[in-house]
Amino acid sequence: MHSNGAGGTYLDCNPLGTYTAASADEAARSWSATGTSYDGFTLGCGSLACLGWQTSSACGVWCWGVSDADALRGRVNLNTASQTCICPQTGSPTWN
């Protein structure tokens, strides 16, 4: 069982701490099954690879990065005030 960083969980066969595009997608879908990928946002947080996932009133961003050295790798940011996708910060919750 993996945490989606937004208070929910998802099933994934990868070990904890494995961050990939596929696991970001699973984490986002577990947050909101009716959301959709914000296509213009992939790679939207500097050099990090991230997935923006929008609902009718919010946007979550799950970053998986490129290497273990990426400070925001495994971080998620939820903007529940609007559909604006905002990159996670160092203190943002983690997903795994």
C-alpha positions as CSV (number, residue, x, y, z in Angstrom):
1,M,0.0,0.0,0.0
2,H,1.4,3.4,-1.0
3,S,0.5,6.9,0.2
4,N,-0.7,9.4,-2.4
5,G,0.4,12.3,-0.3
6,A,-3.1,13.7,-0.2
7,G,-4.6,11.5,2.5
8,G,-5.3,8.4,0.4
9,T,-3.6,5.3,-0.7
10,Y,-3.1,3.3,-3.9
11,L,-1.8,-0.2,-4.8
12,D,1.5,-0.6,-6.6
13,C,3.9,-3.5,-7.0
14,N,6.9,-1.3,-6.8
15,P,8.9,-0.9,-3.5
16,L,8.1,2.2,-1.4
17,G,10.1,5.2,-2.5
18,T,10.0,4.2,-6.2
19,Y,8.9,7.4,-8.1
20,T,7.9,7.0,-11.7
21,A,5.4,8.5,-14.2
22,A,3.2,5.4,-13.8
23,S,3.2,5.6,-10.0
24,A,2.5,9.4,-10.1
25,D,-0.5,8.6,-12.3
26,E,-1.8,6.0,-9.8
27,A,-1.3,8.4,-6.9
28,A,-3.2,11.1,-8.8
29,R,-6.1,8.8,-9.7
30,S,-6.4,7.6,-6.1
31,W,-6.8,11.3,-5.1
32,S,-9.5,11.9,-7.7
33,A,-10.7,9.2,-10.1
34,T,-12.6,11.7,-12.1
35,G,-9.7,14.1,-12.6
36,T,-7.8,14.5,-15.8
37,S,-4.1,14.9,-16.7
38,Y,-3.1,18.5,-17.2
39,D,-1.1,17.8,-20.4
40,G,0.7,21.1,-20.5
41,F,2.3,20.5,-17.1
42,T,4.5,17.5,-17.5
43,L,8.1,18.8,-16.8
44,G,6.5,22.0,-15.5
45,C,8.6,22.2,-12.3
46,G,12.0,23.1,-13.6
47,S,14.0,20.0,-14.4
48,L,11.6,17.8,-12.5
49,A,9.3,15.4,-14.2
50,C,5.8,16.0,-12.7
51,L,2.2,15.2,-13.3
52,G,-0.5,17.8,-13.0
53,W,-4.0,16.3,-12.3
54,Q,-7.0,18.6,-12.4
55,T,-10.5,18.2,-11.1
56,S,-13.4,20.7,-11.7
57,S,-12.1,22.8,-8.7
58,A,-8.6,21.8,-7.8
59,C,-5.2,20.6,-9.1
60,G,-2.6,18.3,-7.7
61,V,1.0,18.0,-8.8
62,W,3.0,14.8,-8.2
63,C,6.8,15.0,-9.0
64,W,9.0,12.0,-9.5
65,G,12.2,13.7,-10.6
66,V,15.1,12.2,-12.5
67,S,17.5,11.2,-9.7
68,D,17.5,10.6,-5.9
69,A,19.3,14.0,-5.5
70,D,16.2,15.9,-6.7
71,A,15.0,17.7,-3.6
72,L,11.3,17.7,-4.7
73,R,11.3,14.0,-5.9
74,G,8.3,12.3,-4.3
75,R,6.6,15.6,-3.3
76,V,3.0,16.5,-4.0
77,N,1.2,19.9,-3.9
78,L,-2.6,20.2,-3.8
79,N,-4.2,23.4,-4.7
80,T,-7.8,23.0,-3.6
81,A,-8.6,26.7,-4.1
82,S,-8.5,26.6,-7.9
83,Q,-7.5,24.6,-11.0
84,T,-4.1,26.2,-11.1
85,C,-1.3,23.7,-10.9
86,I,1.4,24.7,-8.5
87,C,4.8,22.9,-8.1
88,P,5.6,21.3,-4.8
89,Q,8.1,22.9,-2.4
90,T,10.6,21.3,-0.1
91,G,8.1,21.2,2.8
92,S,5.3,19.7,0.7
93,P,3.9,16.3,1.6
94,T,5.5,13.2,0.2
95,W,3.9,10.4,-1.7
96,N,5.3,6.9,-2.0
